[in-house]
Amino acid sequence: MKNEETVKNWIFLAEGDLKTSEDELQMKNVVTNTVCFHAQQCVEKYLKAYLSLVNQPFGKTHDIAELIELCKKYDEDFEYLYQIKANKLTRYAVETRYPDDFYIPTIDEAKESVEIAILAKEFIKRKVNDKQKELKNDKGNNNAKTR
């Protein structure tokens, strides 16, 4: 099923971003903008995995808050991501990547961005798994009704 494949691919890409952040954080001379950018990308891609699962279009955006709001249409629990300040990561999608809006995060910001990404990943991954189970149960119930 194409939708399931898309969800898997978003998660695979998100995991790679998180690994890049975590690995770079262990280096002697940490490139903090890289850590923060990939932490942001991890959260963005996990949110897009969930949105893909529920067939919610999201367009081309790096805005974590915009993606959270779309997710909240399906599950109000996504409000949690504001509590952990996941939306704060949005600034790292652009400000750390291009010379016009250049910003170099501190090492503390880099560490915090990875911590936020890990918490967001755990939360969203649980929501994706729950939603997949729910959709399978719904599909099973629909098949039973048509017999």
VENLINPE-V116650 format. One record per residue. N is the residue number from 1. RES is the residue in one letter. SS is DSSP state (~ for helix, > for strand, _ for the rest). PSI is psi as a letter, one per 30 degrees, with the letter a starting at -180 (* if undefined). D_LAST is the distance of its C-alpha to the last C-alpha in whole Angstrom. Layout:
BEGIN
n=N res=RES ss=SS psi=PSI d_last=D_LAST
n=N res=RES ss=SS psi=PSI d_last=D_LAST
END
This chain:
BEGIN
n=1 res=M ss=_ psi=k d_last=23
n=2 res=K ss=~ psi=e d_last=26
n=3 res=N ss=~ psi=e d_last=25
n=4 res=E ss=~ psi=e d_last=25
n=5 res=E ss=~ psi=e d_last=28
n=6 res=T ss=~ psi=e d_last=30
n=7 res=V ss=~ psi=e d_last=30
n=8 res=K ss=~ psi=e d_last=31
n=9 res=N ss=~ psi=e d_last=34
n=10 res=W ss=~ psi=e d_last=35
n=11 res=I ss=~ psi=e d_last=35
n=12 res=F ss=~ psi=e d_last=37
n=13 res=L ss=~ psi=e d_last=40
n=14 res=A ss=~ psi=e d_last=40
n=15 res=E ss=~ psi=e d_last=41
n=16 res=G ss=~ psi=e d_last=43
n=17 res=D ss=~ psi=e d_last=45
n=18 res=L ss=~ psi=e d_last=45
n=19 res=K ss=~ psi=e d_last=47
n=20 res=T ss=~ psi=e d_last=49
n=21 res=S ss=~ psi=e d_last=50
n=22 res=E ss=~ psi=e d_last=50
n=23 res=D ss=~ psi=e d_last=52
n=24 res=E ss=~ psi=e d_last=55
n=25 res=L ss=~ psi=f d_last=55
n=26 res=Q ss=_ psi=f d_last=57
n=27 res=M ss=_ psi=l d_last=59
n=28 res=K ss=_ psi=e d_last=63
n=29 res=N ss=_ psi=i d_last=63
n=30 res=V ss=_ psi=k d_last=60
n=31 res=V ss=_ psi=j d_last=59
n=32 res=T ss=~ psi=e d_last=58
n=33 res=N ss=~ psi=e d_last=56
n=34 res=T ss=~ psi=e d_last=54
n=35 res=V ss=~ psi=e d_last=53
n=36 res=C ss=~ psi=e d_last=52
n=37 res=F ss=~ psi=e d_last=51
n=38 res=H ss=~ psi=f d_last=48
n=39 res=A ss=~ psi=e d_last=47
n=40 res=Q ss=~ psi=e d_last=46
n=41 res=Q ss=~ psi=e d_last=44
n=42 res=C ss=~ psi=e d_last=42
n=43 res=V ss=~ psi=e d_last=41
n=44 res=E ss=~ psi=e d_last=41
n=45 res=K ss=~ psi=e d_last=38
n=46 res=Y ss=~ psi=e d_last=36
n=47 res=L ss=~ psi=e d_last=36
n=48 res=K ss=~ psi=f d_last=35
n=49 res=A ss=~ psi=e d_last=32
n=50 res=Y ss=~ psi=e d_last=31
n=51 res=L ss=~ psi=e d_last=31
n=52 res=S ss=~ psi=e d_last=29
n=53 res=L ss=~ psi=e d_last=26
n=54 res=V ss=_ psi=g d_last=26
n=55 res=N ss=_ psi=h d_last=27
n=56 res=Q ss=_ psi=j d_last=30
n=57 res=P ss=_ psi=k d_last=33
n=58 res=F ss=_ psi=f d_last=36
n=59 res=G ss=_ psi=a d_last=38
n=60 res=K ss=_ psi=j d_last=42
n=61 res=T ss=_ psi=l d_last=43
n=62 res=H ss=_ psi=g d_last=45
n=63 res=D ss=_ psi=j d_last=45
n=64 res=I ss=~ psi=e d_last=43
n=65 res=A ss=~ psi=e d_last=43
n=66 res=E ss=~ psi=e d_last=41
n=67 res=L ss=~ psi=e d_last=39
n=68 res=I ss=~ psi=e d_last=39
n=69 res=E ss=~ psi=e d_last=38
n=70 res=L ss=~ psi=e d_last=35
n=71 res=C ss=~ psi=e d_last=34
n=72 res=K ss=~ psi=f d_last=35
n=73 res=K ss=_ psi=f d_last=32
n=74 res=Y ss=_ psi=f d_last=29
n=75 res=D ss=_ psi=j d_last=31
n=76 res=E ss=~ psi=f d_last=35
n=77 res=D ss=~ psi=f d_last=35
n=78 res=F ss=~ psi=f d_last=37
n=79 res=E ss=~ psi=f d_last=40
n=80 res=Y ss=~ psi=e d_last=41
n=81 res=L ss=~ psi=f d_last=42
n=82 res=Y ss=~ psi=e d_last=44
n=83 res=Q ss=~ psi=e d_last=46
n=84 res=I ss=_ psi=g d_last=46
n=85 res=K ss=_ psi=h d_last=48
n=86 res=A ss=~ psi=e d_last=45
n=87 res=N ss=~ psi=f d_last=46
n=88 res=K ss=~ psi=f d_last=50
n=89 res=L ss=~ psi=f d_last=49
n=90 res=T ss=~ psi=e d_last=48
n=91 res=R ss=~ psi=f d_last=52
n=92 res=Y ss=~ psi=f d_last=52
n=93 res=A ss=~ psi=e d_last=50
n=94 res=V ss=~ psi=e d_last=53
n=95 res=E ss=_ psi=f d_last=56
n=96 res=T ss=_ psi=f d_last=56
n=97 res=R ss=_ psi=f d_last=55
n=98 res=Y ss=_ psi=k d_last=58
n=99 res=P ss=~ psi=f d_last=61
n=100 res=D ss=~ psi=e d_last=62
n=101 res=D ss=~ psi=h d_last=60
n=102 res=F ss=_ psi=k d_last=61
n=103 res=Y ss=_ psi=k d_last=60
n=104 res=I ss=_ psi=j d_last=61
n=105 res=P ss=_ psi=l d_last=59
n=106 res=T ss=_ psi=l d_last=61
n=107 res=I ss=~ psi=e d_last=60
n=108 res=D ss=~ psi=e d_last=59
n=109 res=E ss=~ psi=e d_last=56
n=110 res=A ss=~ psi=e d_last=55
n=111 res=K ss=~ psi=e d_last=54
n=112 res=E ss=~ psi=e d_last=53
n=113 res=S ss=~ psi=e d_last=51
n=114 res=V ss=~ psi=e d_last=49
n=115 res=E ss=~ psi=e d_last=49
n=116 res=I ss=~ psi=e d_last=47
n=117 res=A ss=~ psi=e d_last=45
n=118 res=I ss=~ psi=e d_last=44
n=119 res=L ss=~ psi=e d_last=43
n=120 res=A ss=~ psi=e d_last=41
n=121 res=K ss=~ psi=e d_last=39
n=122 res=E ss=~ psi=e d_last=38
n=123 res=F ss=~ psi=e d_last=37
n=124 res=I ss=~ psi=e d_last=35
n=125 res=K ss=~ psi=e d_last=33
n=126 res=R ss=~ psi=e d_last=32
n=127 res=K ss=~ psi=e d_last=31
n=128 res=V ss=~ psi=e d_last=29
n=129 res=N ss=~ psi=e d_last=28
n=130 res=D ss=~ psi=e d_last=26
n=131 res=K ss=~ psi=e d_last=25
n=132 res=Q ss=~ psi=e d_last=23
n=133 res=K ss=~ psi=e d_last=22
n=134 res=E ss=~ psi=e d_last=20
n=135 res=L ss=~ psi=e d_last=19
n=136 res=K ss=~ psi=e d_last=17
n=137 res=N ss=~ psi=e d_last=16
n=138 res=D ss=~ psi=e d_last=15
n=139 res=K ss=~ psi=e d_last=13
n=140 res=G ss=~ psi=e d_last=11
n=141 res=N ss=~ psi=e d_last=10
n=142 res=N ss=~ psi=e d_last=9
n=143 res=N ss=~ psi=e d_last=7
n=144 res=A ss=~ psi=e d_last=6
n=145 res=K ss=~ psi=e d_last=6
n=146 res=T ss=_ psi=f d_last=4
n=147 res=R ss=_ psi=* d_last=0
END
